């Protein structure tokens, strides 16, 4: 099974998984990179997985469906280009011989979902859209901090070797903020160096892994004393009134 991160727009990744004959694609905000890849590799598009309704994740869905006849699946409570199969927590999507479990992860949007699958000969896969990023998490456009924290907690308990396939190349910016919050984290410092090297070489920093994110991502570590100390130093009143996680997300929103 081959996993490809196809660049789109300025910083999106369109994830394509194929077995040399058939393929699935996740959050195709643009159709052109997918159609080109299908042609180059002589693949038939079987299924389109959608995590949420934002245009940079669904903009190419209709064109791809028309061009390939692929089945479209996505969150039941979001505005996905129809027709599509609506999905909810614990639903299963069978594609390319894999069983993708649906995980409700509201926060970035109200009905955001993620897809998790075990792979026979490789580490598990997580397609998490804009919920979890390497070193960060999505902005709260429609959900609450409590919802996002619960969503991240759901993802953080997945097996440590799970490949985290985020939808954006935000890693270096996220790690700059993470170092501001957690400067004495040796794993974070080392990971930042690795990611900088990858980007200098023109390589994606993704996929990450759940184990890596548990070590370096401040949004998965908001209960850690070092994170809490930094957040209180940034805004003691906010941390007391809104909570550590909400204040951490607010800090990231205004960080430059």
C-alpha positions in Angstrom: 0.0 0.0 0.0 1.5 3.4 -1.1 0.7 6.6 0.8 1.3 9.9 -1.0 1.0 13.5 0.2 0.0 15.6 -2.8 0.6 19.3 -2.3 -2.3 21.7 -3.1 -2.9 25.4 -2.6 -0.2 27.0 -0.5 0.2 24.4 2.3 -2.5 21.7 1.9 -1.8 18.0 1.6 -4.2 15.8 -0.3 -3.6 12.3 1.0 -3.8 9.5 -1.6 -3.5 5.8 -0.6 -3.3 3.2 -3.3 -2.6 -0.5 -3.9 -1.1 0.0 -7.5 -4.6 -0.5 -8.9 -7.2 1.4 -6.9 -7.0 4.5 -4.7 -8.7 6.5 -2.0 -8.2 10.2 -1.5 -8.8 12.3 1.6 -10.1 15.9 1.6 -9.6 16.8 -2.1 -9.8 20.6 -2.0 -8.5 20.5 -5.6 -9.2 17.9 -8.2 -6.3 18.5 -10.6 -3.5 17.1 -8.4 -5.5 13.9 -7.8 -6.5 13.4 -11.5 -2.9 13.9 -12.5 -1.7 11.3 -10.0 -4.4 8.8 -11.0 -3.3 9.1 -14.6 0.5 8.9 -13.9 0.1 5.8 -11.7 -2.8 4.3 -13.8 -5.1 4.1 -10.8 -8.9 4.0 -10.4 -10.3 6.2 -7.7 -12.5 4.1 -5.4 -13.5 6.3 -2.5 -13.3 9.9 -1.4 -13.0 10.4 2.4 -14.0 13.9 3.7 -13.3 15.1 7.2 -15.1 18.4 7.2 -16.9 21.0 5.0 -14.3 23.7 4.5 -13.7 24.6 0.8 -10.0 23.6 0.8 -11.1 20.1 1.7 -14.2 19.6 -0.5 -13.6 21.9 -3.5 -12.6 19.1 -5.8 -15.1 16.5 -4.7 -17.8 17.1 -7.3 -15.3 17.1 -10.2 -13.6 14.0 -9.0 -16.9 12.1 -8.5 -18.0 13.1 -12.0 -14.6 12.1 -13.6 -14.1 8.8 -11.7 -17.5 7.6 -10.3 -15.8 7.4 -6.9 -18.0 7.0 -3.8 -18.0 10.0 -1.4 -18.2 9.6 2.4 -18.2 12.3 5.0 -19.5 13.7 8.2 -23.3 13.4 8.6 -23.7 16.9 10.2 -21.7 18.9 7.7 -22.4 20.5 4.3 -20.6 18.0 2.0 -21.2 18.1 -1.8 -24.0 15.6 -2.4 -24.6 12.8 -3.0 -22.5 11.3 -0.2 -22.7 8.6 2.5 -23.2 10.3 5.9 -20.9 9.0 8.7 -21.0 9.2 12.5 -18.9 8.0 15.4 -18.0 4.3 15.2 -19.2 3.8 11.6 -17.0 1.7 9.4 -15.8 2.5 5.9 -14.4 -0.4 3.9 -12.0 0.7 1.3 -8.9 -0.8 -0.4 -9.3 -3.8 1.9 -9.0 -1.6 5.0 -11.6 -0.9 7.7 -11.6 2.8 8.6 -13.3 3.6 11.9 -15.0 6.9 12.1 -14.1 9.1 15.1 -16.1 12.2 16.0 -13.7 15.1 16.6 -15.7 18.4 16.8 -13.8 21.6 17.5 -12.4 23.0 14.3 -15.9 22.5 12.9 -19.0 21.3 14.6 -19.2 18.0 12.8 -15.6 17.2 12.0 -14.7 13.5 11.8 -11.4 11.5 11.5 -10.7 8.1 10.0 -8.5 5.4 11.6 -7.4 2.1 10.1 -5.1 -0.7 11.1 -2.9 -1.8 8.2 -1.8 -5.4 7.8 1.9 -4.7 6.9 2.4 -1.2 8.1 1.7 1.2 11.0 -2.0 2.3 11.4 -3.3 5.3 9.6 -5.1 8.4 10.9 -6.6 10.9 8.6 -7.4 13.8 10.9 -8.1 16.7 8.7 -7.7 20.0 10.6 -8.2 18.6 14.1 -4.6 17.5 15.0 -1.5 19.0 13.4 2.1 18.1 14.1 2.9 20.3 17.0 -0.5 22.0 17.1 -4.3 21.7 16.6 -6.9 23.4 14.4 -8.5 26.8 15.2 -11.9 26.7 16.8 -14.2 28.0 14.2 -17.4 26.3 15.2 -16.6 24.2 18.3 -15.6 24.9 21.9 -12.3 24.4 23.7 -13.8 21.6 25.7 -14.9 19.9 22.5 -11.5 20.2 20.9 -9.7 19.0 24.1 -12.0 15.9 24.1 -11.4 15.3 20.4 -7.6 15.5 20.9 -7.9 13.1 23.9 -9.6 10.6 21.6 -6.8 10.7 19.1 -4.0 10.7 21.7 -5.0 7.2 23.0 -4.5 5.6 19.6 -1.5 3.3 19.2 1.8 5.2 19.4 3.0 4.2 15.9 -0.2 5.5 14.2 0.8 7.6 11.2 -0.8 11.1 11.7 -1.8 12.4 8.3 -2.7 16.1 8.8 -4.1 18.2 6.1 -1.6 21.1 6.2 2.1 21.7 6.3 1.9 23.9 9.4 4.6 22.0 11.3 7.4 24.6 11.5 5.1 27.4 12.6 3.5 25.1 15.2 6.9 24.1 16.5 8.0 27.7 16.9 5.1 28.3 19.2 5.6 25.0 21.0 9.1 26.0 21.8 7.8 29.2 23.2 5.5 27.2 25.5 7.8 24.3 26.3 11.4 25.4 25.7 13.0 22.7 27.9 11.4 19.8 26.1 14.4 17.9 24.6 12.2 15.8 22.3 10.6 18.9 21.0 14.0 20.5 20.3 15.3 17.4 18.5 12.1 17.1 16.5 12.2 20.7 15.4 15.7 20.2 14.0 14.5 17.1 12.1 11.6 18.9 10.6 13.6 22.0 9.6 16.0 19.6 7.7 13.1 17.9 5.9 11.7 21.2 4.7 15.1 22.5 3.6 15.4 19.3 1.5 11.9 19.9 0.0 10.3 17.0 1.9 7.1 17.1 3.9 7.3 16.9 7.7 4.3 14.5 7.6 3.1 12.0 8.5 3.9 12.4 12.1 3.1 9.7 14.7 0.8 9.7 17.8 3.8 8.9 20.0 5.7 11.9 18.6 2.8 14.2 19.2 2.3 13.0 22.7 5.9 14.0 23.4 6.1 17.4 21.6 2.6 18.8 21.0 1.6 21.3 23.7 -2.1 20.8 22.9 -1.8 17.1 23.8 0.2 18.0 26.9 -2.0 20.8 28.5 -2.1 18.8 31.7 1.7 18.7 32.0 3.1 21.0 34.7 5.5 22.8 32.4 2.7 23.7 29.9 0.5 24.9 32.7 3.2 27.1 34.2 3.8 28.7 30.8 0.1 29.3 30.2 -0.3 30.9 33.6 2.7 33.1 32.9 1.1 34.2 29.7 -2.4 34.9 31.1 -3.0 33.9 34.8 -6.5 35.3 34.8 -7.5 33.6 31.6 -6.1 30.3 32.7 -8.1 30.6 35.9 -11.4 31.7 34.2 -11.3 29.8 30.9 -9.0 26.9 31.7 -5.5 26.0 30.6 -6.4 24.5 27.2 -8.6 27.4 26.1 -6.0 29.9 27.1 -3.3 28.0 25.3 -5.4 28.0 22.1 -6.0 31.7 22.5 -2.3 32.3 23.0 -1.6 30.4 19.7 -4.3 32.5 17.9 -2.4 35.7 18.6 1.2 34.3 18.4 3.4 35.7 15.7 
